[in-house]
Amino acid sequence: MVQLERRLRAHLAELEREGLLRKRRPPQGIDLSSNDYLGLAAHPLLKERMAAAICAQGAGSTGSRLLRGERECFEALEIRFAKFKGTERALYFSSGYLANLAVLTTFPEAGDTIFSDERNHASLIDGARLSKANRVVFPHLRPGAVPADAFLVTESVFSMDGDRAPLEEYKALGGALIVDEAHAVGLYGERGSGLAEEDGAFVSVNAAGKALGVCGAFVAGPAWAIAYLEQRARPFLFSTAAPPAVAAAIDASLDLIAAEPERRVRVRRLARYLRERLGEAGIRVPEDDSPIIPVLVGENEKAVRLAAALQHSGFDVRAIRPPTVPPGTARLRISVNVGLSEEILDGFVEKLCTAFS
C-alpha cells in the first residue's frame, strides 16, 4: 500500500505540474458550459411528470431489466423513441457511455475491423478498445481513409469542436455505420431527432442527458440488431435499470421537442449570433450553427486562467484540456442554450476580450 500511495501521489503531482489537475465545481453564474441546449432539464413539465412517477413507481428499479427491473414504461418509451428516430426498434441504457460500450463490444467480432474517427468521444474509444475486433483510427472527417463495407464509428456532431461528420459519404461506403448522436438529437433533423434521421445509419446512439435534459441513451436501429443487442450486450444484461421515473421525464421531453420546434431554431440562431460576434471581436471560431463553440487557447494553464476570469465575471465557462482534446489544443468550450439572449452573449464577448488582453 505504501508503494501504491507513492506512485499515485507522484501521478497527481505530475498532473498538477502540467496544469491538468481537475477540480469539481458546482454550477454558478450564467450557463455557457452545460449540454442542456433546449433548457429542458429544469422544465416544469419534466419535473412534474418525474415527481408523479416517483410517487407511483418508487425511486429505484431494484434490478436489471432482465430480472425485476423491467417496467412497462421502458418498453413504451422505446417504442416511441424508435418512431421518433424512424427506426424499427430502440433500446434504452442508463448512460450514453454504457450504450456506446454495448454497441462496440457486441456487434463487431474477432476478424472485423472498427474504423474510428480520431476525435471520437472517450466512450467510443473505450468501446473499440474492449471489442475483439481490430481497430484503425482514421483522420478526422476523412471518408477516403475508410474502406467499403467496414464498421465505421463516428459522432454526428463532435462534442469538443461542434463540427459535423459527412454522414452521407460514410453511408455511401456501404458498411455498418455507427453514429453517436449525443449532440445532435433534439437539435437537428425535421423532427429534431438528429442528423442520422436524414442520412441513415446501421445503429445510432442517442443521449437523453443533453438536449433532452434527463439521462441515459437509446440505441436505435433495425429490429434484428436491437434484438441481438438485448440478448448479448453485457452493459445491458448486467446493469441495474434506470429509475422508472426517468422514463416519464424523457417522455415529457419528447412531447416538448415535438410541440416546440422553435426551441431548437432559437438555439441554432443564437449560436450563429455568438460566432459572428466573436469573429467581429477578432476571436476566430468556425462558421456553423452548432451550439458547441470552441475557443482555442493552446496552453493548459492559460485556458484555466481564462475560464476563472470569466467565472469571476458571472459566466460559467470551463477549460477543456488533454486528454479530452489533443495536446496543445486546450480551449474554452462555449455551449449555447435556449435561455440565453443576444444581450447576455454581447456581455460575454466583452468579458472574454478583456480576459484575453
C-alpha positions as CSV (number, residue, x, y, z in Angstrom):
1,M,0.0,0.0,0.0
2,V,2.8,2.4,0.8
3,Q,4.4,1.9,-2.7
4,L,1.0,2.3,-4.4
5,E,0.3,5.5,-2.5
6,R,3.7,7.0,-3.5
7,R,3.1,6.1,-7.1
8,L,-0.4,7.6,-7.2
9,R,0.7,10.7,-5.4
10,A,3.5,11.1,-8.0
11,H,1.0,10.9,-10.8
12,L,-1.2,13.5,-9.1
13,A,1.8,15.8,-8.7
14,E,2.7,15.4,-12.4
15,L,-0.9,16.3,-13.4
16,E,-0.6,19.5,-11.3
17,R,2.7,20.4,-12.8
18,E,1.3,20.0,-16.3
19,G,-1.8,22.1,-15.5
20,L,-4.1,19.1,-15.9
21,L,-5.3,18.6,-12.3
22,R,-9.1,18.9,-12.4
23,K,-11.4,20.2,-9.7
24,R,-15.2,19.6,-9.3
25,R,-17.2,22.8,-9.3
26,P,-21.0,23.2,-8.9
27,P,-22.9,25.3,-11.4
28,Q,-22.6,29.1,-10.8
29,G,-23.4,32.1,-12.9
30,I,-24.8,32.1,-16.4
31,D,-24.7,28.7,-18.1
32,L,-22.3,28.7,-21.0
33,S,-20.9,25.2,-20.4
34,S,-23.7,22.6,-20.0
35,N,-25.3,20.4,-22.7
36,D,-28.8,21.5,-21.7
37,Y,-29.3,23.1,-25.1
38,L,-33.1,23.2,-25.1
39,G,-33.4,24.2,-21.4
40,L,-35.4,21.1,-20.6
41,A,-33.6,19.8,-17.5
42,A,-35.5,22.2,-15.2
43,H,-38.7,22.5,-17.3
44,P,-41.8,22.3,-15.1
45,L,-43.4,19.6,-17.2
46,L,-40.4,17.2,-16.8
47,K,-40.3,17.8,-13.1
48,E,-44.0,17.3,-12.7
49,R,-44.1,14.1,-14.7
50,M,-41.0,12.7,-12.9
51,A,-42.2,13.5,-9.4
52,A,-45.6,11.9,-10.2
53,A,-43.8,8.8,-11.5
54,I,-41.6,8.5,-8.4
55,C,-44.7,8.6,-6.2
56,A,-46.4,5.9,-8.4
57,Q,-43.4,3.6,-9.0
58,G,-40.8,4.4,-6.4
59,A,-37.3,5.8,-6.6
60,G,-35.4,2.8,-7.9
61,S,-35.8,-0.1,-10.4
62,T,-34.3,-2.7,-8.0
63,G,-32.6,-4.8,-10.6
64,S,-31.5,-5.3,-14.3
65,R,-34.2,-5.2,-16.9
66,L,-34.0,-8.9,-17.5
67,L,-34.7,-9.5,-13.8
68,R,-37.1,-7.4,-11.8
69,G,-36.0,-4.0,-13.2
70,E,-38.3,-4.1,-16.2
71,R,-41.3,-1.8,-16.4
72,E,-44.0,-1.2,-19.0
73,C,-42.9,2.5,-19.2
74,F,-39.5,1.5,-20.5
75,E,-40.9,-0.5,-23.4
76,A,-43.5,2.1,-24.2
77,L,-40.7,4.8,-24.3
78,E,-38.5,2.6,-26.5
79,I,-41.4,2.2,-29.0
80,R,-41.9,5.9,-29.0
81,F,-38.2,6.7,-29.4
82,A,-37.9,4.3,-32.3
83,K,-40.7,6.1,-34.1
84,F,-39.1,9.4,-33.3
85,K,-35.8,8.2,-34.9
86,G,-37.6,6.5,-37.8
87,T,-36.2,3.1,-36.9
88,E,-37.8,-0.3,-36.2
89,R,-36.6,-0.6,-32.5
90,A,-34.7,1.2,-29.8
91,L,-33.2,0.0,-26.5
92,Y,-32.6,2.3,-23.5
93,F,-29.4,2.3,-21.4
94,S,-28.9,4.1,-18.2
95,S,-25.9,6.1,-19.7
96,G,-24.5,7.1,-23.1
97,Y,-21.2,5.6,-22.0
98,L,-22.8,2.2,-21.4
99,A,-24.7,2.4,-24.7
100,N,-21.5,3.0,-26.7
101,L,-19.7,0.2,-24.9
102,A,-22.6,-2.1,-25.6
103,V,-22.7,-1.3,-29.3
104,L,-19.0,-1.7,-29.9
105,T,-18.4,-4.8,-27.8
106,T,-21.4,-6.6,-29.2
107,F,-21.7,-6.1,-32.9
108,P,-18.0,-6.1,-34.2
109,E,-16.4,-9.5,-33.6
110,A,-12.9,-11.0,-33.9
111,G,-11.8,-10.7,-37.5
112,D,-13.7,-7.5,-38.1
113,T,-12.1,-4.0,-38.1
114,I,-13.5,-0.9,-36.5
115,F,-12.6,2.4,-38.2
116,S,-12.9,5.2,-35.6
117,D,-12.6,8.9,-36.2
118,E,-9.6,10.3,-34.3
119,R,-11.7,12.8,-32.4
120,N,-14.4,10.4,-31.2
121,H,-15.6,10.6,-27.6
122,A,-13.8,8.5,-24.9
123,S,-16.8,6.1,-24.7
124,L,-16.4,5.2,-28.4
125,I,-12.6,4.9,-28.0
126,D,-13.0,2.6,-24.9
127,G,-15.8,0.6,-26.6
128,A,-13.5,-0.1,-29.6
129,R,-10.6,-1.0,-27.3
130,L,-12.8,-3.5,-25.4
131,S,-14.0,-5.1,-28.6
132,K,-12.4,-8.2,-30.0
133,A,-12.2,-6.5,-33.4
134,N,-9.2,-4.8,-34.9
135,R,-9.0,-1.0,-34.6
136,V,-8.0,1.6,-37.0
137,V,-8.1,5.3,-36.1
138,F,-8.6,7.4,-39.2
139,P,-8.0,11.2,-39.7
140,H,-10.9,13.4,-38.6
141,L,-13.7,13.7,-41.1
142,R,-11.9,11.8,-43.9
143,P,-14.2,9.3,-45.7
144,G,-11.4,8.5,-48.1
145,A,-9.4,6.9,-45.3
146,V,-12.1,4.2,-44.7
147,P,-12.7,1.2,-47.0
148,A,-16.0,0.0,-48.1
149,D,-18.1,-2.5,-46.0
150,A,-16.3,-1.7,-42.7
151,F,-17.6,-0.8,-39.2
152,L,-17.3,2.9,-39.3
153,V,-17.8,4.8,-35.9
154,T,-18.3,8.5,-35.7
155,E,-20.1,11.2,-33.8
156,S,-22.5,13.2,-35.9
157,V,-21.8,16.5,-34.1
158,F,-18.5,16.3,-32.4
159,S,-18.5,17.2,-28.7
160,M,-15.4,19.4,-28.5
161,D,-15.4,21.1,-31.9
162,G,-19.1,21.2,-32.8
163,D,-18.3,20.2,-36.4
164,R,-20.3,17.5,-38.3
165,A,-19.4,14.2,-39.8
166,P,-20.1,13.7,-43.6
167,L,-22.7,11.0,-42.9
168,E,-23.9,10.8,-46.5
169,E,-20.4,10.0,-47.7
170,Y,-19.9,7.5,-44.9
171,K,-23.3,5.8,-45.7
172,A,-22.2,5.5,-49.4
173,L,-19.3,3.3,-48.3
174,G,-21.8,0.5,-47.7
175,G,-20.6,-0.6,-44.3
176,A,-22.0,-0.7,-40.8
177,L,-22.2,3.0,-39.9
178,I,-22.4,3.6,-36.1
179,V,-23.3,7.1,-35.3
180,D,-23.2,8.8,-31.9
181,E,-25.9,11.4,-32.0
182,A,-25.3,12.7,-28.4
183,H,-25.0,16.4,-29.5
184,A,-27.4,16.2,-32.5
185,V,-30.6,14.5,-31.1
186,G,-33.1,17.2,-30.1
187,L,-31.4,19.8,-32.3
188,Y,-31.2,18.7,-35.9
189,G,-33.4,17.0,-38.4
190,E,-37.0,17.6,-39.5
191,R,-38.4,16.0,-36.3
192,G,-35.5,17.1,-34.1
193,S,-34.3,13.5,-33.9
194,G,-30.8,14.2,-35.1
195,L,-28.6,14.1,-38.3
196,A,-28.9,10.3,-38.7
197,E,-32.6,11.0,-39.4
198,E,-31.5,12.4,-42.7
199,D,-28.6,10.2,-43.7
200,G,-29.3,6.9,-42.1
201,A,-27.1,4.5,-40.1
202,F,-26.8,0.9,-39.1
203,V,-27.4,2.0,-35.5
204,S,-27.4,5.4,-33.7
205,V,-26.7,6.1,-30.1
206,N,-28.9,8.9,-28.8
207,A,-28.1,10.6,-25.5
208,A,-31.1,11.6,-23.3
209,G,-28.9,13.6,-20.9
210,K,-28.1,16.6,-23.2
211,A,-30.7,18.3,-25.3
212,L,-33.4,16.0,-23.9
213,G,-32.5,17.2,-20.4
214,V,-32.7,13.9,-18.5
215,C,-30.2,11.0,-18.6
216,G,-29.4,7.7,-20.3
217,A,-29.3,6.9,-24.0
218,F,-31.1,5.0,-26.7
219,V,-29.6,2.7,-29.3
220,A,-31.9,2.8,-32.3
221,G,-31.8,0.6,-35.4
222,P,-33.3,-2.4,-37.2
223,A,-35.3,-4.8,-35.1
224,W,-32.8,-7.7,-35.6
225,A,-29.9,-5.6,-34.4
226,I,-31.7,-4.4,-31.3
227,A,-32.9,-7.9,-30.5
228,Y,-29.3,-9.2,-30.7
229,L,-28.1,-6.3,-28.5
230,E,-30.8,-7.1,-25.9
231,Q,-29.5,-10.7,-25.7
232,R,-25.7,-10.1,-25.9
233,A,-24.8,-6.7,-24.7
234,R,-23.1,-7.0,-21.3
235,P,-23.8,-3.4,-20.2
236,F,-27.5,-4.1,-20.7
237,L,-27.5,-7.6,-19.2
238,F,-25.6,-6.7,-16.0
239,S,-26.6,-3.2,-15.2
240,T,-29.3,-2.2,-12.8
241,A,-32.1,-0.5,-14.8
242,A,-32.6,3.3,-14.5
243,P,-35.3,4.5,-12.1
244,P,-38.7,4.2,-13.8
245,A,-39.4,7.9,-13.2
246,V,-36.7,8.7,-15.7
247,A,-38.9,7.3,-18.5
248,A,-41.7,9.7,-17.6
249,A,-39.3,12.6,-17.7
250,I,-37.9,11.6,-21.1
251,D,-41.4,11.1,-22.4
252,A,-42.3,14.7,-21.4
253,S,-39.1,15.9,-23.1
254,L,-40.2,14.2,-26.4
255,D,-43.6,15.9,-26.0
256,L,-41.9,19.3,-25.8
257,I,-39.5,18.7,-28.7
258,A,-42.5,17.8,-30.9
259,A,-44.6,20.7,-29.7
260,E,-42.0,23.5,-29.5
261,P,-39.6,23.2,-32.5
262,E,-38.8,26.9,-32.0
263,R,-36.5,25.9,-29.2
264,R,-34.0,24.2,-31.5
265,V,-34.4,27.0,-34.0
266,R,-33.6,29.6,-31.4
267,V,-30.5,27.7,-30.1
268,R,-29.0,27.5,-33.5
269,R,-29.8,31.1,-34.2
270,L,-28.1,32.2,-31.0
271,A,-25.1,30.0,-31.9
272,R,-24.7,31.8,-35.2
273,Y,-25.0,35.2,-33.5
274,L,-22.3,34.4,-31.0
275,R,-20.0,33.1,-33.6
276,E,-20.4,36.3,-35.6
277,R,-19.8,38.4,-32.6
278,L,-16.7,36.5,-31.7
279,G,-15.4,36.9,-35.2
280,E,-16.1,40.7,-35.1
281,A,-14.0,40.8,-31.9
282,G,-11.1,39.1,-33.6
283,I,-11.6,35.7,-31.9
284,R,-11.6,33.1,-34.6
285,V,-14.2,30.3,-34.4
286,P,-15.6,28.0,-37.1
287,E,-18.7,29.3,-39.1
288,D,-21.6,27.0,-38.2
289,D,-24.8,26.9,-36.2
290,S,-23.7,24.2,-33.7
291,P,-24.2,25.4,-30.1
292,I,-20.8,23.9,-29.3
293,I,-18.2,26.7,-30.0
294,P,-14.5,26.0,-29.4
295,V,-12.3,29.0,-28.5
296,L,-8.8,27.6,-28.9
297,V,-6.2,28.7,-26.4
298,G,-3.4,26.2,-26.6
299,E,-1.7,26.3,-23.2
300,N,-3.4,24.4,-20.4
301,E,-2.7,27.0,-17.7
302,K,-3.9,29.9,-19.9
303,A,-7.2,28.1,-20.6
304,V,-7.7,27.6,-16.8
305,R,-6.9,31.3,-16.1
306,L,-9.3,32.5,-18.8
307,A,-12.1,30.3,-17.5
308,A,-11.5,31.5,-14.0
309,A,-11.7,35.1,-15.1
310,L,-15.0,34.5,-16.9
311,Q,-16.4,32.7,-13.9
312,H,-15.5,35.6,-11.7
313,S,-17.4,37.8,-14.2
314,G,-20.5,35.7,-13.8
315,F,-20.2,33.4,-16.8
316,D,-20.0,29.6,-16.2
317,V,-17.3,28.6,-18.7
318,R,-15.0,25.6,-18.2
319,A,-11.5,24.9,-19.6
320,I,-11.1,21.8,-21.7
321,R,-7.6,20.2,-21.6
322,P,-5.9,17.0,-22.6
323,P,-6.7,14.1,-22.7
324,T,-10.2,15.3,-23.6
325,V,-8.6,17.2,-26.5
326,P,-5.2,16.7,-28.2
327,P,-2.1,18.2,-26.5
328,G,-1.6,21.9,-27.4
329,T,-5.3,22.5,-28.1
330,A,-6.6,23.4,-24.7
331,R,-9.7,25.5,-25.1
332,L,-12.8,27.1,-23.7
333,R,-15.8,25.1,-24.8
334,I,-18.6,27.5,-25.1
335,S,-22.1,25.9,-25.1
336,V,-25.1,27.9,-26.2
337,N,-28.6,27.2,-24.8
338,V,-32.1,28.5,-25.4
339,G,-32.2,30.5,-22.2
340,L,-29.5,33.0,-23.3
341,S,-30.1,36.3,-25.1
342,E,-28.2,38.5,-27.5
343,E,-27.5,40.9,-24.7
344,I,-26.0,38.2,-22.5
345,L,-23.9,37.0,-25.4
346,D,-22.7,40.5,-26.1
347,G,-21.6,40.9,-22.4
348,F,-19.8,37.5,-22.6
349,V,-17.8,38.5,-25.7
350,E,-16.8,41.8,-24.0
351,K,-15.6,39.9,-20.9
352,L,-13.8,37.3,-23.0
353,C,-11.9,40.0,-24.9
354,T,-11.0,41.7,-21.6
355,A,-9.7,38.3,-20.2
356,F,-7.6,37.8,-23.3
357,S,-6.0,41.2,-23.2
